[in-house]
Protein backbone atom coordinates (compact mmCIF):
# COMPACT_ATOMS: atom_id res chain seq x y z
CA UNK A 1 0.00 0.00 0.00
CA UNK A 2 1.38 3.39 -1.05
CA UNK A 3 1.69 6.05 1.70
CA UNK A 4 0.88 9.72 1.22
CA UNK A 5 3.98 11.56 -0.10
CA UNK A 6 4.55 13.44 3.20
CA UNK A 7 4.29 10.21 5.21
CA UNK A 8 6.66 8.42 2.84
CA UNK A 9 9.15 11.29 3.15
CA UNK A 10 8.99 10.99 6.95
CA UNK A 11 9.43 7.21 6.76
CA UNK A 12 12.43 7.60 4.44
CA UNK A 13 14.11 10.09 6.81
CA UNK A 14 13.41 7.97 9.91
CA UNK A 15 14.90 4.89 8.22
CA UNK A 16 18.15 6.81 7.75
CA UNK A 17 18.58 6.90 11.53
CA UNK A 18 20.96 4.26 12.94
CA UNK A 19 19.16 1.19 14.23
CA UNK A 20 15.82 2.22 12.74
CA UNK A 21 14.45 -0.20 10.18
CA UNK A 22 11.20 0.00 8.23
CA UNK A 23 9.02 -1.31 11.07
CA UNK A 24 10.51 1.00 13.69
CA UNK A 25 10.24 3.93 11.28
CA UNK A 26 6.60 3.09 10.76
CA UNK A 27 5.92 2.94 14.53
CA UNK A 28 7.61 6.31 15.09
CA UNK A 29 5.83 7.91 12.12
CA UNK A 30 2.42 6.73 13.28
CA UNK A 31 3.17 7.89 16.83
CA UNK A 32 4.04 11.34 15.44
CA UNK A 33 0.84 11.36 13.36
CA UNK A 34 -1.30 10.41 16.36
CA UNK A 35 0.31 12.73 18.91
CA UNK A 36 -0.71 16.36 19.32
CA UNK A 37 1.04 19.01 17.22
CA UNK A 38 2.71 20.61 20.28
CA UNK A 39 4.54 17.35 21.10
CA UNK A 40 5.74 16.94 17.52
CA UNK A 41 6.90 20.55 17.45
CA UNK A 42 8.83 20.14 20.73
CA UNK A 43 10.69 17.20 19.15
CA UNK A 44 11.40 19.19 15.98
CA UNK A 45 12.58 22.22 18.02
CA UNK A 46 14.83 20.03 20.18
CA UNK A 47 16.49 18.62 17.05
CA UNK A 48 17.02 22.08 15.56
CA UNK A 49 18.31 23.46 18.88
CA UNK A 50 20.87 20.70 19.36
CA UNK A 51 22.12 21.19 15.79
CA UNK A 52 22.42 24.95 16.36
CA UNK A 53 24.05 24.93 19.81
CA UNK A 54 26.14 21.76 20.21
CA UNK A 55 29.65 21.51 18.80
CA UNK A 56 32.92 19.85 19.80
CA UNK A 57 34.85 20.92 22.90
CA UNK A 58 38.01 22.72 21.82
CA UNK A 59 40.08 20.76 24.35
CA UNK A 60 38.82 17.16 24.32
CA UNK A 61 36.36 16.94 21.36
CA UNK A 62 33.43 15.87 23.52
CA UNK A 63 30.08 17.51 22.79
CA UNK A 64 29.80 21.00 24.25
CA UNK A 65 27.57 24.05 24.17
CA UNK A 66 30.33 26.44 25.29
CA UNK A 67 33.98 26.50 24.25
CA UNK A 68 34.69 23.68 26.73
CA UNK A 69 32.49 20.73 27.68
CA UNK A 70 31.20 20.49 31.25
CA UNK A 71 33.94 17.99 32.19
CA UNK A 72 36.83 20.11 30.89
CA UNK A 73 35.31 23.24 32.47
CA UNK A 74 34.96 21.56 35.88
CA UNK A 75 37.62 22.37 38.43
CA UNK A 76 36.76 19.19 40.35
CA UNK A 77 38.19 16.71 37.83
CA UNK A 78 41.64 15.11 38.12
CA UNK A 79 43.37 16.45 35.00
CA UNK A 80 46.40 14.21 35.61
CA UNK A 81 44.40 11.15 34.46
CA UNK A 82 43.19 11.26 30.86
CA UNK A 83 40.81 8.68 29.41
CA UNK A 84 40.94 8.24 25.63
CA UNK A 85 37.69 7.14 23.96
CA UNK A 86 36.70 6.72 20.32
CA UNK A 87 33.46 8.73 20.27
CA UNK A 88 31.63 11.21 22.53
CA UNK A 89 28.93 8.55 23.09
CA UNK A 90 31.54 6.46 24.95
CA UNK A 91 31.79 9.02 27.78
CA UNK A 92 28.30 8.73 29.41
CA UNK A 93 28.62 5.01 30.26
CA UNK A 94 31.98 5.67 31.97
CA UNK A 95 30.53 8.69 33.80
CA UNK A 96 27.55 6.65 35.03
CA UNK A 97 29.91 4.36 36.94
CA UNK A 98 30.89 7.26 39.21
CA UNK A 99 34.38 5.73 39.41
CA UNK A 100 36.39 7.78 36.92
CA UNK A 101 37.16 11.34 38.05
CA UNK A 102 39.70 12.28 35.38
CA UNK A 103 39.26 14.03 32.05
CA UNK A 104 38.72 12.72 28.51
CA UNK A 105 40.04 12.92 24.99
CA UNK A 106 37.80 11.87 22.10
CA UNK A 107 39.58 10.51 19.03
CA UNK A 108 36.64 10.83 16.66
CA UNK A 109 36.80 7.19 15.59
CA UNK A 110 39.26 4.31 15.54
CA UNK A 111 42.04 3.24 13.21
CA UNK A 112 40.63 1.14 10.39
CA UNK A 113 42.88 0.66 7.35
CA UNK A 114 40.10 -1.31 5.63
CA UNK A 115 37.87 1.79 5.78
CA UNK A 116 40.73 4.16 4.99
CA UNK A 117 40.85 5.66 8.51
CA UNK A 118 44.43 6.39 9.49
CA UNK A 119 46.10 8.37 12.30
CA UNK A 120 45.67 11.68 10.46
CA UNK A 121 41.89 11.16 10.40
CA UNK A 122 41.67 11.04 14.21
CA UNK A 123 42.46 13.57 16.97
CA UNK A 124 45.79 11.89 17.74
CA UNK A 125 47.98 14.94 17.04
CA UNK A 126 45.78 16.95 19.42
CA UNK A 127 46.16 14.21 22.06
CA UNK A 128 49.95 14.30 21.79
CA UNK A 129 49.86 18.10 22.02
CA UNK A 130 47.80 17.86 25.23
CA UNK A 131 50.21 15.34 26.70
CA UNK A 132 53.08 17.74 25.95
CA UNK A 133 51.42 20.77 27.51
CA UNK A 134 49.31 19.34 30.36
CA UNK A 135 50.50 17.57 33.51
CA UNK A 136 49.14 14.10 32.63
CA UNK A 137 50.50 11.12 34.60
CA UNK A 138 48.23 8.36 33.26
CA UNK A 139 46.43 7.74 29.99
CA UNK A 140 43.59 5.22 30.16
CA UNK A 141 42.91 3.70 26.74
CA UNK A 142 39.16 3.02 26.64
CA UNK A 143 38.69 2.16 22.98
CA UNK A 144 36.29 -0.66 22.11
CA UNK A 145 37.55 -4.24 22.54
CA UNK A 146 37.28 -5.01 18.80
CA UNK A 147 39.94 -5.15 16.08
CA UNK A 148 39.82 -1.42 15.36
CA UNK A 149 39.82 -0.48 19.05
CA UNK A 150 42.67 -2.83 19.89
CA UNK A 151 44.71 -1.57 16.91
CA UNK A 152 44.10 2.03 18.00
CA UNK A 153 45.05 1.26 21.62
CA UNK A 154 48.27 -0.49 20.57
CA UNK A 155 49.20 2.38 18.26
CA UNK A 156 48.56 4.99 20.96
CA UNK A 157 50.48 3.00 23.58
CA UNK A 158 53.53 2.94 21.28
CA UNK A 159 53.33 6.73 20.91
CA UNK A 160 52.66 7.57 24.57
CA UNK A 161 54.95 5.21 26.52
CA UNK A 162 58.18 6.93 25.37
CA UNK A 163 56.82 10.17 26.91
CA UNK A 164 57.18 8.63 30.38
CA UNK A 165 53.42 8.59 30.95
CA UNK A 166 51.74 5.50 32.42
CA UNK A 167 49.47 3.86 29.85
CA UNK A 168 46.64 1.61 31.03
CA UNK A 169 43.88 -0.23 29.19
CA UNK A 170 40.37 -0.95 30.42
CA UNK A 171 40.17 -4.53 31.62
CA UNK A 172 37.94 -6.79 29.58
CA UNK A 173 36.37 -10.05 30.55
CA UNK A 174 33.18 -11.53 31.86
CA UNK A 175 30.16 -9.33 32.54
CA UNK A 176 28.68 -9.39 36.03
CA UNK A 177 25.72 -11.78 36.01
CA UNK A 178 27.00 -13.65 32.95
CA UNK A 179 27.36 -17.40 32.59
CA UNK A 180 30.68 -19.00 31.65
CA UNK A 181 28.99 -21.34 29.18
CA UNK A 182 27.90 -18.36 27.04
CA UNK A 183 31.25 -16.56 27.02
CA UNK A 184 33.28 -16.66 23.83
CA UNK A 185 36.87 -17.87 23.95
CA UNK A 186 38.44 -14.41 23.55
CA UNK A 187 36.39 -12.89 26.38
CA UNK A 188 37.04 -15.85 28.68
CA UNK A 189 40.74 -15.80 27.80
CA UNK A 190 41.02 -12.11 28.67
CA UNK A 191 39.17 -12.67 31.92
CA UNK A 192 41.71 -15.35 32.84
CA UNK A 193 44.66 -13.15 31.87
CA UNK A 194 43.31 -10.21 33.91
CA UNK A 195 42.43 -12.31 36.99
CA UNK A 196 43.09 -10.64 40.33
CA UNK A 197 43.80 -11.96 43.81
CA UNK A 198 40.99 -11.88 46.37
N, C-alpha and C positions, 0 to 999 in steps of 0.2 A: 504494500500500500504506500502510495506516494504522500509525503508530508507537505504541508504548506511551505512555500519557499523560505519564509522567515524561521520556521521551526527547523527545517533542514539545515539552514545556515548555523543555527544554534547547535544542533547536533554535531555538525562538522567541526565546529570550534571546540566543543567539549571533548570530542574524541581525540583532539590534538594534545590534550592534557596527559601527562604521564600517569599510567595505571588506569586510565579511563577507556574502557572499550565501548562498543555499541550499546550494550545493555545498560551499563552504568550511565552513559551519556543520555540515554532515553529516560532513565529514572530521574536524573538531575533536571533535564529539560521539562519533564512533566511536573516536577515539584515547583520549578520556577513559574510554569504556566498556571498552576493552581494556587500559588501563594499570592498574597496581596502585593500591589505595586510598590508600596513603601519598603517591603522586605527585599524585593528584587533590586530596587534602587540603592538600598544600603549596601548590598553586595557589590553592585557595579561601582559605587562611590569608593568602597574600600579598596577595590582593585585599582582604580585610577589613582587614589591617594598613595598607595604603596609604590606604584610605578613612578609617581612624581616626587616622593620624599625619600625613598630608601636608595642608598648607594653603598659603595664599598668603603669601609674604614681605611683611612690613609696610612694607618700603621700596620694593621694585621689582615686586612681584606675580608673581615667579617661584615655582615650587613650593619649599616649604621644610618641614622637620620642626621646626625651632626658630622663634624669632621672625623671624630673618633667614635667607635662603638662604645656601649656602656661599660664593657669589660676593660678596654684600654683607658677609658676616662676615669675609672674607679681608682681611688688611692688606696683601697683595701686589698688589692690583689698583690701576690708575690711575683714581681716582674723578673725574679731571678730564675724562675721555672717557666719554660715556654713549651707549649704543647702544639705540635704541628699536625694539622688535619687537612684532608683533601678539599672539603667543601664546607661552606658556612652551616649547612644542615647537620654536620657532624658535631657541632658545638653543643646544642641543647641536650642531647643525651648525656654527655659528659657533665654538663652543668647540673643536671637533675640528680646526679649521684651525691652532690654536696661534698665530694671528697677533694676534687681538684680546686686549688685556690690560686693557681698561676695565671698566666696570660696565654694567648693563642697566636698562631700564624696560619692563615688559610692559603694553601697552595693554588687553589683554583682548578684542581684535577689531580690526576696521577700520571706518571710516566706510562706511555703505551705506544711502543714503536709500531705496533700493528695498525694503530689508528693515527699514526703520524704525530703523536704528542711527545715532544722531547723536553729537555730541561728549560729551553728558552720559552716554552709555551706556559710555564708555571711561574709562580712567584718565588722562585728559588734564589735569584739574585737579590731580591728584597730581603729574604730571610738571612742570607749571608751578611748583608749590610747591617741588619738589626743586630746580629751576633757580634759584629765588629764595633758597634757603637753603644750597645746596651750591656749592662752587667748581668749576663745570663750565665748561670752555673750548670743548668741541666736542660736538655732538649728531650722532650717526650715525643717519640714518633707514634702518632695515633692514626696512621693510614689504615685502610681496610685490609683484613687478612686474606686478600686474594692476590693473584699474580701481579697485577699492576701496583697494588699497595705495597706488597713485599719488595718489588723492584725499586719503587720510589724510596722506601725506608732504607734499603741497602745503599742506594746511591747517596742519600742524604747523610747517612752514617759515615760513609767514606769522606765526604766533604767536611763534616763537622768535627769528627774526632781529632784531626790534626790541630784544631784550634784550642785544644785543651779543655773542651767542654764535655761534661758527662752526657752520653747519649743513651737513652733508655727506650724500650719498645713496650707497648701495652702487652700484657700477658694474654695469651689466647689458650683456650681449652674448653672444658665442659661447662655448659650453662648450669646455673643453680636450678635444681628441680628436674634436670634431664636424666635420661636413662642411658647407661653404658651401651646397651644393645643397639641403640639408635645412633650412636656417635660414629662418624666416619673415621677412617684410619688416621688421616692427617690431624684432625681435631684431637683424637685420643692420644696420638703421639706427642703432640705439643703439650697436652695436659701432663703427660708423664715427664717430659723434659723440664717443665716448669714447676714440678712438684715442690712443696715446701714442708719443712719440719713442723710438727704440731707441738 
